[in-house]
Amino acid sequence: MKHLVLIPAIVIGTLSALSAGPQDEHEPGTYDLDRRGQASPAPGWERMASGTTNNLTGIWGTSPDDVFAVGPKGTVLHFDGKTWSPMQVAGEPHLLSVWGSSGRDVFVVGDDGVIIHYDGQAWTPMASGTKQNLISVWGTSSRDVFVAGYGGTVLHHDGTTWTPMATGTTADLYGIWGTVSNHVLAVGGTPMPMPGKGLILRYDGKRWSPMTIPESPFLAGVWGSSQSSAFAVGVNLAILHFNGKAWAPMAASAPLSPGKPNLLARVWCSGPNDVYASGFDGVLLHYDGKAWAPVESGTAESLTVFGLSPTDVFVAGGGGTILRYTGGPTAGR
């Protein structure tokens, strides 16, 4: 399913949580016209051989030798510290996001209510109870997993069953993250007409409620390091920061590209002074606690980001792109 197609100066469809980049396949006359090709990434970053040309929309791991990447056409890759290898998945589901409580308890979500689970041996489908597209997954444990998706969908897994939660909205939710069971944030909003309108919900252990935020475009990603430090990102390189009391806008310190959504789709941090945001057209930003600065990704593909530590960060994206930062000087740091 195509969520977003980029044609020069024209945006058709609706935004996706990095749903296979600008589009699922590089069709002549659309995305190919805008490709800048590959260049060398910033110092400290290396390009990894993924073994696939399929787009990668989600990445997550437990350790340097246990990382998963997912994407459309049933793409699931695993990194064992040396090599990325494909994993067998039934069918060709359009997969969007991955998270686990361990390397033997991994959840992947995607279009049409798809949820698959890995137990260390095999991937098996789970009954989600919905046909809504599921965009993001996060949890605190194997018995406390949250999924966000279209139409205000939030599902919760208690270790046995997926149950829908009342969110009080029908707006699309593209990102979910929290610190504990009674402090979970979900972001999204109304994506069209561009640049849309942002929404942030908070779960306090009893109910979901909208948070007061500055006027914002559509938001697609959220991550943080504590209840007093969280970041939300979205269209027009929008970045909001939560200090435990209120949300405030931040300057991305990067130019907007005319005629494009300038979408920051994902954000990850190891702490309040080490934050990455990634998105369409190879955009990768880093925050050092003082200011946001661009990091040269060396690609024009759409990107998603996840890290294990300040000196071990993975970026995945369109065309099977995988980059890894393992320390050292780099732009934006």
matplotlib code that plots the C-alpha trace (Angstrom):
import matplotlib.pyplot as plt

x = [0.0, 1.4, 1.1, 3.1, 4.3, 6.6, 6.4, 8.4, 6.5, 3.5, 2.5, -0.1, -1.8, -1.1, 2.0, 3.4, 5.6, 8.4, 6.2, 8.9, 10.2, 8.6, 6.9, 7.1, 8.8, 10.9, 8.6, 10.0, 9.0, 8.4, 10.9, 13.8, 13.7, 14.6, 17.3, 20.7, 22.5, 24.9, 27.8, 30.1, 28.3, 29.8, 33.0, 32.3, 29.5, 29.8, 27.5, 26.6, 25.7, 22.1, 21.8, 18.5, 17.2, 13.8, 13.0, 13.6, 11.1, 11.9, 15.0, 15.6, 17.9, 19.1, 22.9, 25.6, 25.1, 21.3, 19.5, 16.4, 15.3, 11.9, 10.1, 7.6, 7.2, 7.7, 11.2, 12.8, 16.6, 18.7, 22.3, 24.4, 27.3, 28.9, 26.3, 22.7, 20.6, 17.0, 14.5, 11.6, 8.1, 4.9, 3.5, 4.6, 3.1, 3.9, 5.9, 6.6, 7.9, 9.8, 10.3, 11.0, 11.5, 14.4, 15.9, 13.5, 10.4, 10.1, 7.0, 6.6, 3.6, 2.3, -0.5, -4.0, -3.6, -0.6, 1.3, 3.9, 5.9, 9.4, 10.1, 13.7, 12.8, 10.2, 7.9, 4.2, 1.2, -0.9, -4.5, -4.7, -8.4, -8.2, -7.6, -6.3, -2.7, -0.4, 2.5, 4.5, 5.2, 6.8, 6.6, 8.0, 7.9, 6.6, 3.3, 3.0, 3.2, 1.6, 0.8, -0.3, -2.0, -4.6, -7.9, -6.8, -5.9, -3.9, -3.7, -2.3, -0.8, -0.9, 1.2, -1.8, -4.2, -4.3, -6.9, -8.1, -7.7, -10.1, -8.0, -10.8, -9.6, -9.9, -6.8, -4.0, -1.2, 2.2, 4.5, 4.4, 6.9, 7.0, 9.0, 6.7, 3.2, 1.6, 3.6, 3.1, 3.1, 1.5, 1.9, 0.1, -2.7, -4.3, -1.7, -3.7, -3.9, -0.2, 1.4, -1.4, -2.0, -0.1, -1.5, 0.1, -1.7, -0.6, -1.6, -1.4, -2.2, -5.9, -6.8, -5.5, -5.8, -4.6, -1.7, -1.4, 1.1, 2.2, 0.7, 2.4, 2.3, 1.5, 3.8, 5.2, 7.7, 8.3, 11.1, 12.7, 15.0, 12.9, 9.5, 11.1, 12.7, 11.0, 11.1, 8.4, 9.1, 7.1, 6.4, 8.4, 11.2, 9.0, 10.7, 9.0, 10.6, 8.9, 10.6, 8.2, 5.8, 5.2, 6.0, 8.0, 9.2, 12.9, 14.8, 15.9, 18.8, 18.3, 16.8, 13.4, 13.1, 10.4, 7.5, 8.3, 6.8, 10.2, 9.2, 11.1, 9.6, 11.5, 13.5, 15.8, 18.0, 20.4, 19.9, 18.7, 22.0, 22.3, 19.3, 18.9, 16.0, 15.6, 13.2, 12.6, 15.3, 18.2, 17.7, 19.5, 19.9, 21.7, 21.1, 24.0, 22.0, 22.7, 21.5, 20.3, 22.8, 22.6, 24.6, 25.6, 23.9, 25.3, 21.9, 18.7, 16.6, 14.1, 15.6, 14.6, 16.9, 17.6, 20.6, 22.0, 24.3, 25.8, 28.5, 26.4, 23.6, 21.9, 20.0, 17.9, 16.0, 15.0, 16.7, 18.0, 20.1, 21.7, 24.3, 26.0, 27.8, 30.4, 32.0, 34.4, 34.0, 31.0, 29.1, 26.3, 28.1]
y = [0.0, 3.4, 6.1, 8.8, 9.4, 12.3, 13.9, 17.1, 19.9, 17.7, 15.5, 12.9, 10.7, 10.9, 10.8, 7.5, 6.5, 6.0, 3.6, 2.4, 5.8, 8.1, 5.2, 1.4, 1.1, 3.6, 4.3, 6.2, 9.8, 10.1, 9.4, 8.5, 12.1, 13.4, 10.9, 12.5, 9.2, 8.0, 9.8, 9.1, 9.5, 11.7, 10.6, 8.0, 6.5, 3.4, 2.0, -1.6, -4.3, -5.2, -7.8, -6.3, -3.5, -3.5, -0.4, -0.6, 1.2, 0.2, -0.9, -2.0, -4.2, -5.4, -5.4, -4.9, -8.5, -8.6, -6.0, -6.3, -4.3, -4.5, -3.3, -4.0, -7.3, -9.2, -8.0, -8.9, -8.8, -9.7, -8.6, -10.9, -8.6, -9.5, -10.0, -8.9, -12.0, -12.3, -14.0, -16.1, -14.5, -15.9, -14.0, -10.5, -8.2, -4.5, -4.1, -0.7, -0.9, -3.3, -3.5, -6.2, -6.9, -9.1, -10.8, -13.7, -11.6, -9.2, -7.6, -6.2, -4.3, -3.1, -2.4, -4.0, -4.8, -7.0, -8.0, -10.8, -12.1, -13.7, -16.1, -16.7, -19.6, -18.4, -15.5, -16.2, -13.9, -12.5, -11.6, -7.8, -7.5, -4.6, -3.9, -0.5, 0.2, -0.1, 2.3, 2.1, -0.4, 0.1, -1.5, -1.8, -5.6, -8.7, -8.1, -4.4, -3.6, -0.7, -0.2, 3.0, 3.3, 4.9, 6.1, 6.8, 3.2, 2.1, -1.5, -3.0, -6.5, -8.0, -11.0, -12.9, -10.8, -7.6, -5.2, -1.9, 1.2, 4.2, 7.2, 9.7, 10.5, 9.3, 11.1, 8.9, 8.0, 7.4, 7.1, 5.7, 5.7, 5.9, 5.4, 3.3, 1.9, 5.1, 7.5, 6.7, 9.2, 8.9, 11.4, 12.0, 14.2, 15.2, 15.0, 16.6, 19.2, 19.7, 20.5, 19.1, 19.5, 17.8, 15.9, 14.4, 12.1, 10.9, 7.7, 8.0, 4.3, 4.9, 6.9, 8.6, 12.4, 15.1, 17.2, 21.0, 21.6, 24.7, 25.0, 22.3, 20.5, 16.8, 14.8, 11.3, 10.3, 10.4, 9.3, 10.4, 9.5, 10.2, 11.7, 15.1, 14.9, 13.8, 14.8, 14.7, 15.3, 15.8, 17.7, 20.8, 19.6, 20.2, 19.4, 19.7, 19.1, 18.1, 19.1, 17.3, 20.2, 21.7, 21.1, 23.8, 24.1, 23.7, 25.0, 22.2, 24.3, 22.8, 24.3, 23.3, 21.8, 23.6, 21.4, 18.6, 17.5, 17.9, 15.1, 14.1, 10.6, 9.1, 10.3, 8.4, 9.5, 8.0, 11.0, 14.6, 15.7, 13.0, 12.9, 11.9, 12.7, 11.2, 11.4, 11.8, 12.7, 11.5, 14.0, 13.1, 15.6, 15.5, 17.4, 17.8, 19.6, 23.0, 23.0, 20.7, 20.2, 18.2, 15.0, 13.9, 10.6, 10.2, 9.2, 10.7, 7.8, 8.1, 7.1, 5.7, 5.7, 3.6, 3.3, 1.1, 3.8, 7.1, 5.3, 2.7, 4.1, 2.4, 4.2, 2.2, 3.4, 3.1, 0.7, -1.4, 1.4, 0.7, 3.1, 2.6, 5.1, 3.6, 6.7, 9.3, 12.8, 13.5, 16.5, 17.4, 16.0]
z = [0.0, -1.0, 1.7, 0.1, -3.5, -4.2, -7.6, -8.0, -6.3, -5.8, -2.8, -3.5, -0.8, 2.9, 5.0, 6.3, 9.2, 6.8, 4.9, 2.4, 1.9, -0.6, -2.3, -2.2, -5.6, -7.5, -10.5, -13.5, -13.5, -9.7, -7.0, -9.4, -10.7, -7.3, -6.3, -5.5, -5.4, -2.7, -1.3, 1.7, 5.0, 7.8, 9.6, 12.2, 10.0, 7.8, 5.1, 5.8, 3.3, 4.0, 1.3, 0.1, -2.1, -0.4, 1.6, 5.4, 7.6, 11.1, 13.1, 16.7, 18.6, 22.0, 21.5, 18.8, 17.7, 17.8, 15.6, 13.5, 10.5, 8.8, 5.7, 2.9, 1.1, 4.4, 4.8, 8.1, 8.5, 11.5, 12.3, 14.3, 14.7, 11.4, 8.7, 7.9, 7.0, 5.9, 8.2, 6.9, 7.3, 6.0, 3.0, 2.1, 4.7, 4.6, 7.8, 9.4, 13.0, 15.3, 19.0, 21.6, 25.2, 24.3, 21.2, 21.8, 22.2, 19.2, 17.8, 14.3, 13.1, 9.7, 7.3, 7.6, 11.3, 10.8, 13.9, 13.9, 16.8, 17.1, 20.0, 19.2, 16.8, 14.3, 13.3, 13.8, 13.2, 16.0, 16.1, 16.4, 16.1, 13.6, 10.0, 10.6, 9.5, 12.5, 12.4, 15.6, 18.4, 21.9, 25.3, 28.8, 28.9, 27.1, 29.1, 28.4, 24.7, 22.9, 19.2, 17.5, 14.1, 11.8, 13.0, 16.6, 17.1, 20.1, 21.0, 24.3, 24.7, 28.2, 27.3, 26.1, 24.1, 22.1, 23.3, 21.8, 24.0, 23.9, 22.8, 22.2, 18.7, 15.2, 14.1, 12.8, 15.3, 13.9, 16.9, 20.4, 23.2, 27.0, 30.1, 32.3, 32.0, 33.3, 31.1, 27.4, 24.6, 21.2, 18.3, 15.0, 14.0, 10.7, 7.9, 5.1, 3.7, 4.2, 6.5, 8.6, 12.3, 15.2, 18.1, 21.2, 23.6, 27.0, 28.8, 32.6, 33.3, 33.3, 30.2, 27.1, 27.1, 24.6, 25.7, 25.2, 22.5, 20.5, 17.0, 15.1, 11.7, 11.6, 14.0, 13.1, 15.7, 19.4, 21.8, 25.0, 27.8, 30.9, 31.9, 31.9, 28.4, 25.3, 21.6, 18.9, 15.2, 12.1, 8.9, 7.9, 10.1, 13.2, 16.5, 19.9, 23.3, 26.5, 29.8, 32.0, 32.3, 28.8, 25.1, 23.3, 19.7, 18.7, 15.7, 13.3, 12.0, 8.5, 5.4, 4.1, 0.6, -1.5, -2.6, -0.2, 3.1, 4.8, 7.1, 10.2, 10.7, 13.5, 16.6, 19.0, 21.9, 24.4, 26.7, 26.6, 25.0, 22.4, 20.1, 16.4, 14.1, 10.6, 7.7, 4.0, 1.4, 3.5, 6.3, 9.5, 12.4, 15.7, 18.9, 21.4, 24.1, 22.7, 19.0, 16.2, 13.3, 10.1, 9.8, 6.3, 5.6, 2.1, 0.7, -0.6, 0.8, 3.5, 6.9, 10.3, 13.3, 16.5, 18.7, 21.4, 22.9, 22.1, 20.1, 18.4, 16.3, 13.3, 10.5, 8.0, 4.9, 1.3, -1.1, 1.7, 3.1, 6.5, 8.1, 11.5, 13.7, 16.0, 17.5, 16.5, 15.1, 12.9, 11.7, 14.1, 17.2]

ax = plt.figure().add_subplot(projection="3d")
ax.plot(x, y, z, "-o")
ax.set_aspect("equal")
plt.show()
